């Protein structure tokens, strides 16, 4: 009995680690691959943001659903996902805007 528990636990640990690594790779590919969207200069900031958001959602939300992270209350999970995305986007936007202002000030001095 103890041996069977040990073997199942060991197998479960390996399977759990494998699933975790696969999820991390999928998310990394989506977010890392989606970063190319920000380099398309002919697109507006709104189009870049919506495209990036949709791509990340298509990858992250099915994973969250499959893992049972939003089993009981998917609305709250979606709200949290959108809120975190918006907060991170806003922080990045403000940092970039500040950098642009600093560059413009330096250019005025030249």
N, CA and C atoms as a LAMMPS dump frame, in Angstrom:
ITEM: TIMESTEP
0
ITEM: NUMBER OF ATOMS
330
ITEM: BOX BOUNDS ff ff ff
-5.0000000000000000e+02 5.0000000000000000e+02
-5.0000000000000000e+02 5.0000000000000000e+02
-5.0000000000000000e+02 5.0000000000000000e+02
ITEM: ATOMS id mol type element x y z
1 1 1 N 0.82 -1.196 0
2 1 2 C 0 0 0
3 1 3 C 0.865 1.261 0
4 2 1 N 1.871 1.309 0.885
5 2 2 C 2.749 2.474 0.951
6 2 3 C 3.534 2.635 -0.35
7 3 1 N 3.947 1.517 -0.9
8 3 2 C 4.701 1.552 -2.149
9 3 3 C 3.83 2.112 -3.28
10 4 1 N 2.562 1.695 -3.322
11 4 2 C 1.638 2.171 -4.351
12 4 3 C 1.391 3.675 -4.192
13 5 1 N 1.232 4.148 -2.98
14 5 2 C 1.051 5.576 -2.73
15 5 3 C 2.281 6.345 -3.184
16 6 1 N 3.469 5.807 -2.849
17 6 2 C 4.712 6.465 -3.247
18 6 3 C 4.842 6.534 -4.767
19 7 1 N 4.566 5.425 -5.451
20 7 2 C 4.686 5.398 -6.907
21 7 3 C 3.679 6.341 -7.574
22 8 1 N 2.44 6.362 -7.08
23 8 2 C 1.437 7.27 -7.64
24 8 3 C 1.811 8.732 -7.384
25 9 1 N 2.348 8.985 -6.207
26 9 2 C 2.777 10.354 -5.895
27 9 3 C 3.921 10.778 -6.8
28 10 1 N 4.859 9.899 -7.012
29 10 2 C 5.996 10.196 -7.874
30 10 3 C 5.535 10.432 -9.311
31 11 1 N 4.671 9.567 -9.809
32 11 2 C 4.141 9.731 -11.158
33 11 3 C 3.338 11.022 -11.259
34 12 1 N 2.52 11.3 -10.248
35 12 2 C 1.727 12.532 -10.237
36 12 3 C 2.604 13.775 -10.244
37 13 1 N 3.714 13.718 -9.519
38 13 2 C 4.634 14.859 -9.494
39 13 3 C 5.225 15.1 -10.876
40 14 1 N 5.644 14.034 -11.543
41 14 2 C 6.219 14.191 -12.88
42 14 3 C 5.185 14.702 -13.887
43 15 1 N 3.991 14.144 -13.827
44 15 2 C 2.926 14.576 -14.738
45 15 3 C 2.55 16.028 -14.451
46 16 1 N 2.435 16.384 -13.188
47 16 2 C 2.11 17.761 -12.816
48 16 3 C 3.17 18.745 -13.282
49 17 1 N 4.441 18.383 -13.101
50 17 2 C 5.535 19.245 -13.575
51 17 3 C 5.501 19.376 -15.091
52 18 1 N 5.23 18.284 -15.787
53 18 2 C 5.163 18.321 -17.249
54 18 3 C 4.046 19.25 -17.713
55 19 1 N 2.875 19.115 -17.098
56 19 2 C 1.743 19.965 -17.467
57 19 3 C 2.075 21.43 -17.186
58 20 1 N 2.694 21.697 -16.041
59 20 2 C 3.084 23.065 -15.709
60 20 3 C 4.057 23.656 -16.711
61 21 1 N 5.036 22.869 -17.127
62 21 2 C 6.017 23.342 -18.106
63 21 3 C 5.345 23.612 -19.45
64 22 1 N 4.448 22.742 -19.868
65 22 2 C 3.736 22.947 -21.131
66 22 3 C 2.92 24.24 -21.08
67 23 1 N 2.249 24.48 -19.965
68 23 2 C 1.455 25.703 -19.816
69 23 3 C 2.356 26.928 -19.87
70 24 1 N 3.468 26.887 -19.151
71 24 2 C 4.392 28.025 -19.147
72 24 3 C 4.947 28.277 -20.541
73 25 1 N 5.274 27.228 -21.265
74 25 2 C 5.792 27.391 -22.629
75 25 3 C 4.733 28.014 -23.532
76 26 1 N 3.492 27.553 -23.426
77 26 2 C 2.415 28.121 -24.25
78 26 3 C 2.213 29.599 -23.951
79 27 1 N 2.168 29.947 -22.679
80 27 2 C 1.982 31.346 -22.315
81 27 3 C 3.174 32.175 -22.766
82 28 1 N 4.381 31.661 -22.582
83 28 2 C 5.576 32.393 -23
84 28 3 C 5.609 32.607 -24.509
85 29 1 N 5.211 31.587 -25.248
86 29 2 C 5.176 31.739 -26.705
87 29 3 C 4.16 32.787 -27.119
88 30 1 N 3.018 32.782 -26.454
89 30 2 C 1.977 33.75 -26.799
90 30 3 C 2.404 35.162 -26.445
91 31 1 N 2.874 35.345 -25.238
92 31 2 C 3.25 36.69 -24.801
93 31 3 C 4.526 37.129 -25.5
94 32 1 N 5.522 36.238 -25.574
95 32 2 C 6.768 36.581 -26.265
96 32 3 C 6.538 36.773 -27.757
97 33 1 N 5.718 35.885 -28.386
98 33 2 C 5.412 36.036 -29.807
99 33 3 C 4.547 37.222 -30.062
100 34 1 N 3.668 37.55 -29.088
101 34 2 C 2.767 38.688 -29.256
102 34 3 C 3.499 40.016 -29.114
103 35 1 N 4.686 39.996 -28.542
104 35 2 C 5.425 41.247 -28.369
105 35 3 C 5.808 41.866 -29.711
106 36 1 N 5.823 41.062 -30.755
107 36 2 C 6.132 41.57 -32.099
108 36 3 C 5.059 42.575 -32.547
109 37 1 N 3.874 42.438 -32.009
110 37 2 C 2.767 43.334 -32.367
111 37 3 C 3.13 44.785 -32.074
112 38 1 N 3.875 45.014 -30.987
113 38 2 C 4.226 46.38 -30.603
114 38 3 C 5.244 47 -31.564
115 39 1 N 5.84 46.194 -32.419
116 39 2 C 6.839 46.698 -33.361
117 39 3 C 6.249 47.099 -34.715
118 40 1 N 4.956 46.861 -34.915
119 40 2 C 4.299 47.233 -36.169
120 40 3 C 3.957 48.717 -36.084
121 41 1 N 4.821 49.557 -36.634
122 41 2 C 4.698 51.01 -36.467
123 41 3 C 3.527 51.62 -37.225
124 42 1 N 3.075 50.979 -38.286
125 42 2 C 1.975 51.558 -39.058
126 42 3 C 0.622 51.37 -38.381
127 43 1 N 0.565 50.524 -37.327
128 43 2 C -0.669 50.314 -36.583
129 43 3 C -0.8 51.361 -35.488
130 44 1 N -2.026 51.73 -35.187
131 44 2 C -2.271 52.657 -34.082
132 44 3 C -2.057 51.921 -32.765
133 45 1 N -1.899 52.692 -31.697
134 45 2 C -1.733 52.098 -30.377
135 45 3 C -2.965 51.279 -29.993
136 46 1 N -4.142 51.748 -30.372
137 46 2 C -5.368 51.021 -30.075
138 46 3 C -5.392 49.668 -30.776
139 47 1 N -5.028 49.652 -32.036
140 47 2 C -5.018 48.382 -32.785
141 47 3 C -3.975 47.422 -32.222
142 48 1 N -2.806 47.945 -31.883
143 48 2 C -1.775 47.096 -31.287
144 48 3 C -2.259 46.502 -29.965
145 49 1 N -2.873 47.35 -29.133
146 49 2 C -3.338 46.902 -27.825
147 49 3 C -4.421 45.834 -27.965
148 50 1 N -5.414 46.089 -28.813
149 50 2 C -6.498 45.117 -28.983
150 50 3 C -6 43.799 -29.564
151 51 1 N -5.098 43.863 -30.532
152 51 2 C -4.552 42.647 -31.129
153 51 3 C -3.77 41.845 -30.094
154 52 1 N -2.932 42.537 -29.328
155 52 2 C -2.145 41.868 -28.291
156 52 3 C -3.064 41.254 -27.238
157 53 1 N -4.069 42.012 -26.819
158 53 2 C -5.014 41.514 -25.817
159 53 3 C -5.742 40.275 -26.328
160 54 1 N -6.226 40.321 -27.554
161 54 2 C -6.952 39.175 -28.11
162 54 3 C -6.062 37.949 -28.225
163 55 1 N -4.827 38.142 -28.679
164 55 2 C -3.91 37.014 -28.818
165 55 3 C -3.593 36.39 -27.458
166 56 1 N -3.318 37.237 -26.475
167 56 2 C -3.045 36.72 -25.123
168 56 3 C -4.275 36.035 -24.539
169 57 1 N -5.445 36.575 -24.808
170 57 2 C -6.685 35.976 -24.306
171 57 3 C -6.925 34.609 -24.919
172 58 1 N -6.691 34.497 -26.217
173 58 2 C -6.92 33.224 -26.916
174 58 3 C -6.032 32.127 -26.349
175 59 1 N -4.85 32.498 -25.872
176 59 2 C -3.949 31.493 -25.303
177 59 3 C -4.219 31.274 -23.818
178 60 1 N -4.324 32.351 -23.059
179 60 2 C -4.396 32.24 -21.598
180 60 3 C -5.75 31.758 -21.084
181 61 1 N -6.829 32.222 -21.664
182 61 2 C -8.149 31.863 -21.137
183 61 3 C -8.483 30.381 -21.291
184 62 1 N -8.21 29.753 -22.433
185 62 2 C -8.468 28.3 -22.499
186 62 3 C -7.611 27.502 -21.512
187 63 1 N -6.383 27.96 -21.293
188 63 2 C -5.537 27.276 -20.311
189 63 3 C -6.144 27.416 -18.926
190 64 1 N -6.591 28.624 -18.59
191 64 2 C -7.21 28.856 -17.281
192 64 3 C -8.474 28.012 -17.124
193 65 1 N -9.236 27.893 -18.193
194 65 2 C -10.461 27.083 -18.152
195 65 3 C -10.111 25.605 -17.944
196 66 1 N -9.122 25.122 -18.687
197 66 2 C -8.73 23.714 -18.585
198 66 3 C -8.147 23.383 -17.214
199 67 1 N -7.471 24.336 -16.6
200 67 2 C -6.867 24.11 -15.294
201 67 3 C -7.87 24.272 -14.149
202 68 1 N -9.075 24.738 -14.466
203 68 2 C -10.101 24.897 -13.451
204 68 3 C -9.948 26.172 -12.629
205 69 1 N -9.189 27.128 -13.122
206 69 2 C -8.963 28.371 -12.389
207 69 3 C -10.205 29.248 -12.377
208 70 1 N -11.086 29.061 -13.349
209 70 2 C -12.301 29.877 -13.381
210 70 3 C -13.547 28.998 -13.415
211 71 1 N -13.487 27.89 -12.697
212 71 2 C -14.572 26.911 -12.738
213 71 3 C -15.893 27.467 -12.206
214 72 1 N -15.864 28.064 -11.04
215 72 2 C -17.111 28.5 -10.415
216 72 3 C -17.573 29.877 -10.857
217 73 1 N -16.637 30.789 -11.031
218 73 2 C -16.996 32.17 -11.336
219 73 3 C -16.14 32.707 -12.488
220 74 1 N -16.446 32.312 -13.715
221 74 2 C -15.632 32.774 -14.842
222 74 3 C -15.683 34.283 -15.027
223 75 1 N -16.785 34.913 -14.636
224 75 2 C -16.888 36.363 -14.783
225 75 3 C -15.842 37.1 -13.972
226 76 1 N -15.606 36.637 -12.739
227 76 2 C -14.593 37.272 -11.896
228 76 3 C -13.199 37.043 -12.446
229 77 1 N -12.959 35.859 -12.982
230 77 2 C -11.647 35.588 -13.576
231 77 3 C -11.421 36.499 -14.777
232 78 1 N -12.422 36.609 -15.637
233 78 2 C -12.291 37.477 -16.807
234 78 3 C -12.093 38.925 -16.397
235 79 1 N -12.844 39.368 -15.374
236 79 2 C -12.677 40.728 -14.872
237 79 3 C -11.249 40.939 -14.37
238 80 1 N -10.734 39.991 -13.614
239 80 2 C -9.356 40.084 -13.107
240 80 3 C -8.339 40.102 -14.228
241 81 1 N -8.566 39.271 -15.249
242 81 2 C -7.655 39.222 -16.396
243 81 3 C -7.62 40.569 -17.107
244 82 1 N -8.789 41.121 -17.369
245 82 2 C -8.872 42.419 -18.056
246 82 3 C -8.277 43.521 -17.179
247 83 1 N -8.566 43.501 -15.889
248 83 2 C -8.054 44.53 -14.988
249 83 3 C -6.528 44.483 -14.904
250 84 1 N -5.968 43.288 -14.788
251 84 2 C -4.504 43.179 -14.732
252 84 3 C -3.875 43.617 -16.051
253 85 1 N -4.467 43.203 -17.157
254 85 2 C -3.941 43.601 -18.46
255 85 3 C -3.969 45.125 -18.591
256 86 1 N -5.085 45.734 -18.204
257 86 2 C -5.22 47.183 -18.301
258 86 3 C -4.222 47.9 -17.391
259 87 1 N -4.028 47.392 -16.191
260 87 2 C -3.083 48.015 -15.265
261 87 3 C -1.653 47.939 -15.793
262 88 1 N -1.259 46.783 -16.268
263 88 2 C 0.09 46.629 -16.818
264 88 3 C 0.26 47.512 -18.042
265 89 1 N -0.745 47.554 -18.902
266 89 2 C -0.672 48.398 -20.095
267 89 3 C -0.538 49.868 -19.704
268 90 1 N -1.327 50.314 -18.74
269 90 2 C -1.291 51.715 -18.318
270 90 3 C 0.067 52.087 -17.726
271 91 1 N 0.616 51.218 -16.899
272 91 2 C 1.941 51.479 -16.318
273 91 3 C 2.986 51.591 -17.414
274 92 1 N 2.976 50.662 -18.364
275 92 2 C 3.934 50.719 -19.478
276 92 3 C 3.738 51.974 -20.311
277 93 1 N 2.49 52.331 -20.574
278 93 2 C 2.192 53.522 -21.362
279 93 3 C 2.739 54.779 -20.682
280 94 1 N 2.514 54.891 -19.388
281 94 2 C 2.986 56.066 -18.66
282 94 3 C 4.511 56.133 -18.62
283 95 1 N 5.164 54.985 -18.486
284 95 2 C 6.628 54.965 -18.51
285 95 3 C 7.159 55.395 -19.872
286 96 1 N 6.567 54.895 -20.924
287 96 2 C 7.012 55.252 -22.272
288 96 3 C 6.753 56.726 -22.538
289 97 1 N 5.603 57.208 -22.117
290 97 2 C 5.275 58.619 -22.309
291 97 3 C 6.285 59.518 -21.585
292 98 1 N 6.658 59.129 -20.371
293 98 2 C 7.656 59.902 -19.622
294 98 3 C 9.005 59.888 -20.334
295 99 1 N 9.397 58.736 -20.865
296 99 2 C 10.658 58.643 -21.601
297 99 3 C 10.649 59.533 -22.842
298 100 1 N 9.527 59.55 -23.544
299 100 2 C 9.409 60.388 -24.738
300 100 3 C 9.518 61.864 -24.36
301 101 1 N 8.897 62.247 -23.267
302 101 2 C 8.989 63.634 -22.807
303 101 3 C 10.423 64.005 -22.452
304 102 1 N 11.146 63.091 -21.808
305 102 2 C 12.549 63.348 -21.473
306 102 3 C 13.392 63.503 -22.735
307 103 1 N 13.145 62.664 -23.717
308 103 2 C 13.882 62.763 -24.98
309 103 3 C 13.578 64.085 -25.665
310 104 1 N 12.304 64.485 -25.666
311 104 2 C 11.939 65.756 -26.288
312 104 3 C 12.595 66.937 -25.573
313 105 1 N 12.698 66.869 -24.257
314 105 2 C 13.376 67.945 -23.51
315 105 3 C 14.857 68.008 -23.876
316 106 1 N 15.496 66.855 -24.011
317 106 2 C 16.905 66.83 -24.4
318 106 3 C 17.088 67.388 -25.797
319 107 1 N 16.15 67.084 -26.687
320 107 2 C 16.24 67.594 -28.061
321 107 3 C 16.086 69.112 -28.099
322 108 1 N 15.26 69.649 -27.229
323 108 2 C 15.086 71.106 -27.174
324 108 3 C 16.363 71.801 -26.708
325 109 1 N 17.122 71.112 -25.868
326 109 2 C 18.369 71.686 -25.347
327 109 3 C 19.481 71.67 -26.374
328 110 1 N 19.367 70.813 -27.351
329 110 2 C 20.42 70.685 -28.374
330 110 3 C 20.324 71.713 -29.416
